[in-house]
Amino acid sequence: MRQLVISLALLLATPVLADTLKLQDNAPDKYVVVKGDTLWDISGKFLKDPWRWPQIWNMNREEIKNPHWIYPGDLVVLDKSGKEPRLSLVKNDKGDMRTVKLSPGARMTELGSEAIPAIPSRVIYPFLSQPRVVPAGALDNAPFILGTNAERVVLGTGDEVYATGGKPGVTRWNVLRPGKALKDPATGEVLGYEVEYLGDARTLVEGAPQKIRITQSAQEILPKDKLVPADDSSAFEYIPHAPENRISGRIISAYGGMSDSGQLQTVVIDRGSKDGLEAGHVLAVYREGKAVPLSRDENNAVAWVADGKGAPDGGAWLNSDVRCLKENGKVTYDQVAEVNNSFRKTCLSANSENDVKLPDAQSGLVMVFRVYERVSYGLIMQSNGPVYLLDRVQTP
């Protein structure tokens, strides 16, 4: 019989305080901001946990939500003289360097802006400037494309077509196509409907029907595709920070429909403003632990942990897997009576009664950048391999 034996001494590592800032081993004393930087990149040069950027600047909640700008040429200085490391900003005003008491941040108002964004603007811009999620029935009464007198069905940039009448005074439109339902993986409840962005259009002649010109097409546009007033939400003004409350959810969709995602890919989370999420929140991603099949004899060697039986041989060694410990579980050398409080009972109840389910393992970080009532869009900022659909996200 294969023995699942571990030394309890391995479990006695000193815990790390949640509020302790961990600097990179090679953190610079100062850094000059260059074009192409993001706040996440700059944070990663100083901190092992880039999402703790506000803490090293000693920022309050209002400063996080309404940050100042950082520009190329500005100097970020690390001060390690105090109890906690701190950063300060030296502004570069046309060669006149001056130290200012500012909280760093970014405001993305247009693609040509020189201000440093929090995360890569080229990646998130389409999701900020185009609608992505609508409630049930939201497009039922929306105007739709009727077609064109030309002998073709597929439409594109520059084509002049007819559509049903829209709201008077609205002349700029997004062209959308209803997409898949976004569902709560636990209950099956529909949280919203994802829509496909097809392009933009402008009204040439109002009426019923109205005459429009397709000014931009990202995909083929067809008759029956819907028109909604153009969405001008293209600003992202938050910086990375952890949620103040405990949040736990799942990744329920990935842009492009992939089953697994990688760094700088957009994913959809089944939590939104109703659950306390806001733009700028950073969540840790956890991959589901695997179920390890055991023989009957091997299972008997660990079953006592869940059943509350006394530890064999006096408890000097535990016949169990360290990965079955609860998230904050700790086992001392002679611990026996409190074992049930430290181990996860579900670890011994997986696909079959003989399986051991390993705990979920952190696989990355995702930063939320657009929030709806029931769902949110986030960008995978760090990943230790693929991030899969239904992976768990939670407050780091």
Beta strands, then each sheet from edge to edge (+ up, - down):
strand 1: 5-6
strand 2: 30-32
strand 3: 75-79
strand 4: 86-93
strand 5: 96-100
strand 6: 133-134
strand 7: 145-147
strand 8: 160-163
strand 9: 172-183
strand 10: 190-205
strand 11: 210-217
strand 12: 226-229
strand 13: 248-254
strand 14: 260-261
strand 15: 266-269
strand 16: 282-287
strand 17: 291-293
strand 18: 318-319
strand 19: 355-357
strand 20: 361-371
strand 21: 376-383
strand 22: 387-388
strand 23: 392-394
sheet 1: 1+ 18-
sheet 2: 2+ 3- 4+ 5-
sheet 3: 6+ 10- 9+ 12-
sheet 4: 6+ 10- 11+ 8- 7+
sheet 5: 13+ 15- 21+ 20- 16+ 23- 13+
sheet 6: 14+ 22-
sheet 7: 17+ 19-
end
